Amino acid sequence: MDRRILEVIAYLTIIWIASSLTSPAAEITVTDMEILSATLILEAGGEYAEGSMEAINERIYNRSIARKLARWEVCLQPKQFSCWNSGDILPLLAKAKRHPRWREAMVIVQSPLTNYAKGADHYHADYCNPYWAKHMKITAKIGRHVFYR
C-alpha cells in the first residue's frame, strides 16, 4: 500500500481514538466523500463546462472498479491526480472546502453516476501530452480535459 494512503489511514485512526477520549471540540475527521469532493474541486473546480466535475468523478469510479480500490484510495494513489502529488492532504482539503463549488462537488460524489466521460478511466489537461494517450481512444473532451479509455 502507498505511503500516503497509510499516512491517511494512520491519521484517521489517531483522530478516531482521540475523539473517543476527548471532548467533541477536539474531533477532526476526514471522510472519503471529502477526499472525493476535494479531488473534483482541485482538478476541475475552475472548469465550468457542463459535466466537468462529473466526468472526473466517473474516471475515479471506473478506476476504482478496475483496480478493486475504494474511490478515495484511487484519488490518493501516487501520480493519479496532480492535485495530491505534494502529499499535503489537510491543507489541500481546507483549500477545497473554501471553494465556491464545494457543495456542488459533495452532491456529485453522492449522486448516481453520470456518463459524460463515456467510460473513461484516463484523462489529462489539454495542454499536456502524456506518453500513454497515443495508445488510447478519446471518449470525450470537456472543458480543458480530454478523456480516454
Buried (B, 14 or more C-beta within 10 A) or exposed (E): EEEBBEEBEEBBEEBEEEBEEEEEEEEEEBEBBBBBBBBBBBBBBEBEBEBBBBBBBBBBBBBBEEEEBBBBBBBBBEEBBEBBEEEEBEEBBEBBBEBEBBEBBBEBBEEEEBEBBBBBBBBBBEEEEEEEBEEBEBBBBBBBBBBBB
